[in-house]
Amino acid sequence: MRIYRLATTILPRHPQRRRWLQAGTALAAGLCPVFARVARASAHEAPARLAFVNTHTSERLDIVYREGGRYLPDALAAIDRVLRDHRTDDVRPMDPRLLDLLSEIRTNLDASQPFHVISGYRSPASNAKLAAASDGVARHSLHLEGRAIDIRVPGRTLDAVRRCAISMGGGGVGFYPRSDFVHVDTGRVRTW
């Protein structure tokens, strides 16, 4: 009630001011329990695990990267290392939202095998070289920002991986059946 009184003294007189203030107060009161539930759920959520095999270096990693609603810095660093540019050995932090998207894909596909990674982070030099050699490589690729990954999921068809990634609505999904991978990124939602 204090907020309502304060707002009525600050806001100029308007015929619908009272209705707007009541609606805003009701909305804020209604959202507080929602935010509290989300905070409690994330604090008690099950640990998030990802597993990778880098197809170029044969490195493997199976790691919990998020626990109790918090990202684990050492785990993120280990993931960044496995998903580095294998051509230059350059490492860049991968977008945690991309990792969460991969975790959801793994869960929704009920996949127990590690993601086979064709490309994670790409350095500017590697991306320029690939873009010059192929029309299928974007000059301003989200791989440069650690926001994209090219994957296969053993035991699942590429089409199943593509459909699952599209259903997530978390970003872009590219389908490359000739090259045997699906591209997933955290950019705007789009498909190709």
N, C-alpha and C positions, 0 to 999 in steps of 0.2 A: 504494500500500500504506500510505503514511503516513496518508492520510485514513481508511482502514479502521481502523487502530490507534487514531487519535485518537477516532474515533466509538465504538469499543468501550469506551474508557475513560470517555467522557462519557455515553453512553446507558445507561439502567438495564438490568439483566439481564431478558431476556425469552426464552422458548423459541425464538421465530422471529427474534430480532434479527439473527443471522448471515445468514439468508436475505434479510432486508430490506436489510441493508447491502450484500451481494453484488449484489443486483438493482439497487440504486441506483447502485453504482459502475459496474456494466456499462452501465446506461442512460446515465450521464454520459459514460463513455468512448465509447460509440456515437454520442452526439449531437455530440461535439466535431468530428468530421470533417464532419458535416452543416452545422453552423454555419460552419465554415471555408469550405466550398464555397459557401454562400449569400453570405458576405461577399465572396469572390473574384468570384462571378458578378455581384453588384451593382456592384462596383468596375469591371468591364469590360463592363457591359451597353451596348447601343447607346443613343445619345441618344434621349430620349422627346420627340416633337414633337406639338403640337396646333395646329389651325387653327380659327378661329372667324369667323363673320359675325354681328354683332349686328343682328337684323332691325329694330330700332327706330331705331338710330343709323347704320346702314350701315357701321360701323367693321369693319375686317378685321384679323386678326392671325394670323400663321403663325410659330410660335416653338418652339424647343427649350426645354423647361422643366425637364428633369432630365437630368443627364449624369454618368456615372461613379458612379451611385448617389446623387448629391446633387442636391437641388432648387436651381435657380438663382434667387436672390432678385430680380434685375432682371426676369427672365422672369415670375416669379410676380406681381410688381407690375404688369406689363403686362397679364397675364391678368385680374387683379383689376379693372383699369381698364376693360377691354372688357366684363366681366361685371357691371359696376356696375348699380345701380338707375337706369334711364334716366329715371325720373320725377323723381327728386330729385338725381341725380348723386352720391349717396352711394356710397362704395367700402368694401368690407370684404374681408379676405383670404378667398379660397376655400379649401376643404379640399383639401389636396394628394391625399388619398385619392380625392376626386371626380375630380380631374384624371387620376390613374392609372386609374381606372375608365373614364373617357372614352377614354383612350389604348388600353385593352384592347378597348373596343367598336369603336373605329376599326380596329384591327388585325383583329379577328375578322370584321368586316363587309367587310374589304378595301376600305375607303372611302378615296378620295383627295380628295374634296371636303371643304371645311371644315364643321364643325357649324354649322347655323343655330340661333342662340340666341334663344329667345323670352323666357326669363327666367332670370337667374342670381341674383345677390344681390337681395334685396328689403328695403328699409328698413321699420321698424315702421309708419311712416305709410302707405307704399304697400301693405303687406300688409293693414293694417286696412281701407283703402279697398276693396281687391279682395275681402276676406272679407265685407264688408258688402254688396257687390253680387252675390256668387255663393256658392252652397253648395259649390262645388268648390274653394274656397281655404281651407286650414287656418289657423286663427287663430294657431297655434304652428308655422307652417311651417318646415321646415329651410332654406328660402330665406333666412330671417332670420339664419341662422348661417353662410351661405356653404357649406352642405352639400347643396344641391340645384340642379338645372338642368333647364330644359325645352328640348328640342332636336328638330330634324329633321335627317336626313342625306340630302342630295341624292343621287339615284340609288338609294336604298334605300327600301323601303316602311316605313311606320310599324310594321307588324306585324313585319317583320324586325328593326327596331331594338328593339322591345319584347322579342321572343324572345331576342335577343342579350343585352340588358341583364339579363333574368331569369336567363339561363344563367351570368352572371358571379357571381351570389350576393353582390354587394357592398353591397346595401341595397335601398331601396324602388324600385319601378318602377310608374309610373302611365301608363295608356293613355288618350289623349284624341283619338280620331280626328276628332270633330267640330271640335275646335280645331286639329287637325293638328300635334300634338306628342306626344312621350314625355317623361315626367318621370323623372329618375334622381336618387337621393340616396344618402347614406352612412349613413342611419339603419338601423333594424333591417330585416331582410329581410322584405318583404311585397309584395303586388301588389294593384292595383285597376284 
